[in-house]
Amino acid sequence: MAQKTNSLAHTKWMCKYHIVFTPKYRRKVIYNQLRNDIREIIIRLCQYRGGEIIEGHLMSDHV
């Protein structure tokens, strides 16, 4: 994986975000049913916005 940096005349930057999605009250029963749907939505959003998912984990109570 290449380190992708953005730049302007006097600056360079590389933005990385750590995002955690947690359902209200961490209701595992509801969340487990929706995990794959949430995964697909996040992938589509990243593709739409031109982002890249470096690493992803689907846990029983959060993404």
Backbone torsions as a table, in degrees:
resi	resn	phi	psi	omega
1	MET	NA	124.2	-179.5
2	ALA	-80.9	147.5	175.8
3	GLN	-81.5	109.1	-176.8
4	LYS	-94.7	118.8	178.4
5	THR	-115.4	148.1	173.3
6	ASN	-101.5	155.0	179.8
7	SER	-150.9	155.2	170.4
8	LEU	-125.8	-168.7	-175.5
9	ALA	-56.0	-42.0	-174.1
10	HIS	-124.0	10.8	-177.2
11	THR	-140.7	154.9	170.4
12	LYS	-135.0	145.6	178.8
13	TRP	-152.4	157.2	175.5
14	MET	-138.9	113.3	-177.2
15	CYS	-96.0	131.2	173.5
16	LYS	-133.2	140.9	-178.4
17	TYR	-124.8	142.9	173.4
18	HIS	-108.4	112.5	-175.9
19	ILE	-116.2	131.6	176.1
20	VAL	-123.4	123.3	176.5
21	PHE	-102.2	122.0	-179.3
22	THR	-128.3	122.1	177.6
23	PRO	-68.6	153.7	-178.7
24	LYS	-56.7	132.0	-179.6
25	TYR	61.6	11.4	-180.0
26	ARG	49.6	51.1	-179.9
27	ARG	-73.9	101.0	-172.6
28	LYS	-66.8	-34.4	-177.4
29	VAL	-64.0	-49.8	179.7
30	ILE	-66.5	-44.5	-175.5
31	TYR	-63.5	-42.2	-179.6
32	ASN	-59.4	-33.1	179.2
33	GLN	-71.7	-27.9	-174.6
34	LEU	-102.7	0.2	-174.8
35	ARG	-53.7	-50.4	-177.5
36	ASN	-67.2	-35.8	176.7
37	ASP	-64.7	-43.3	178.9
38	ILE	-62.7	-41.0	178.3
39	ARG	-59.0	-48.1	-179.6
40	GLU	-63.3	-39.5	179.1
41	ILE	-64.0	-44.0	179.8
42	ILE	-64.4	-41.1	177.8
43	ILE	-62.1	-45.1	179.7
44	ARG	-64.1	-40.7	177.9
45	LEU	-62.2	-41.6	178.9
46	CYS	-65.6	-40.7	177.8
47	GLN	-65.0	-41.5	-179.5
48	TYR	-63.4	-41.1	-177.6
49	ARG	-88.4	-0.3	179.6
50	GLY	77.4	23.7	-179.4
51	GLY	-92.2	173.7	-179.9
52	GLU	-133.8	132.0	175.4
53	ILE	-91.3	114.3	-179.0
54	ILE	-81.0	-42.0	-177.9
55	GLU	-152.4	140.4	179.1
56	GLY	-142.4	144.7	179.0
57	HIS	-134.9	135.2	174.2
58	LEU	-109.4	104.8	-179.5
59	MET	-96.0	172.8	-176.8
60	SER	-69.5	-22.2	-177.9
61	ASP	-130.0	4.8	175.4
62	HIS	-164.1	163.6	176.6
63	VAL	-105.4	NA	NA
